[in-house]
Amino acid sequence: MPDTHEVTNQVPPLVHDVADDPALLAALHREGAGWAEEELHELGRLAGSEQGQEWGRLANENPPKLRTHDRYGHRIDEVEYHPHWHDLMRVAVGHGLHATPWRDDRAGAHVARAAKVIVWNQAEAGHICPISMTYSAISALRFNPELAAVYEPLLAAPEYDFGLRVPTTKRGLIAGMSMTEKQGGSDVRINTTTATPSGDAYVLTGHKWFTSAPMSDLFLTLAQAPGGLSCFLLPRVLPDGSRNRIFLQRLKDKLGNRSNASSEIEYDGAVGWLVGEEGRGVPTIIEMVNNTRLDCVLGTTSLMRQAIVQAVHHAVHRRAFGEYLLDQPAMANVLADLVVESEAATTVAMRLAGATADPAQQDFRRLALAVTKYWVCKRGPVHVGEALECLGGNGYVEDSGMPRLYREVPLLSIWEGSGNVAALDALRAMGKQPQSVEAFFAEVELAAGADARLDDAVATLRKELSTVEDAQFRARRLVESMALVLQGSLLVRHAPHAVADAFCASRLGGDWGAAFGTLPPRVDTKAIIGRAQR
């Protein structure tokens, strides 16, 4: 076939070290995990390599398949994944993105893990779901020290050992979580799954509406015991080698997160062991939920960073109307605005990771995590959508990779409490733990006097919080304001002046429109965009 034209003005592939992120690296050192930088770059180079990108593409284009029966008619309830899913999992577990930090005595272990999640999630986001649940399960499992003694070392082991076998015979384990049911969703207190005592265990019967990563080795689940809603540990394979009576009904056909299997399951006399006390199921499993909420923030942060790096890369190489997109003021405004949003998310995410293992910071973390989960995850879809638009029609085409990001990012606002749930949880934290409010403002006011716009926003927020009238109706506005002053305080203290000034002028000072790309004229867009240019 003859050549009909010469291909020009196309953007070259982006192959880079994903960990080459100035905001992330600064936070890594600031929060006490500078010792992990070399490994973070190793992971970043793989995530941004042709190989890492191909693993992610193929794992999503070849989603998991449910096999309920074998060829002979025997019930097997297994899920087949693409081989590159296992490659992604092997890297994640090998680098300790799962439960390893809980058994790492080094200061900053949870911070290092958070940075790795932000980096490796950019290769492929779906497999981080079971990684996150494994990480999050430990603090809940410790409510039963006997079970924790058996399973925690295996959950924390840096070995990915796929396949359904007796958990104690494996080199490493993956944990899942199964809470929601058809009739209640987030309202888990009306769950109908029952747990009947049987010797030292319980027998569970019921249906779960969402159970991600059903090939996990262990699950924490909620069921109604004689003493009320309780938390239980259920293995897929029982100690005697028989399959637990957990039956996979179907896999969910989801908007995004295609590489990860999410299922509906049936407990038909499944055996489980009590974790915590009867009737204390929610307080027990909330330990797991709070950690997965942090990972929702990390995941959103990761996708926002990936989206803006792709957008800047496109603008650097693509010409329109005689100029490179990067050099056109309207595009520079959009890109700088997106970088500011991304760096604000990165900075607060890493601050929360730094508070994870410090008992003295738990009041701050309790409230700040709910606030940040609401706001950062709510900003993700509009951020990624705007970044996609920077590529024009090219961004709407699957080959660009941007549609996969756009489909993925809404999940993180929904997972572990969608917008209203997160906002109302922040109100609940303030009501039940008033000391968390004091801890929150103590953090914010570390920047007092550094920027008048921030100071004014903090004063306004205090006034807004001083009345409880219509608090639920105002929940989103209150929590949004809290998130913005927290991000503003962190950026004023730690970010370059160009980034902090742009944030305070727009998000706090009101010199901003209703869409990205409406920063005020004096903002140093060149300095800001340079932080995402590769």
Disulfide bonds with the S-S distance in Angstrom:
none
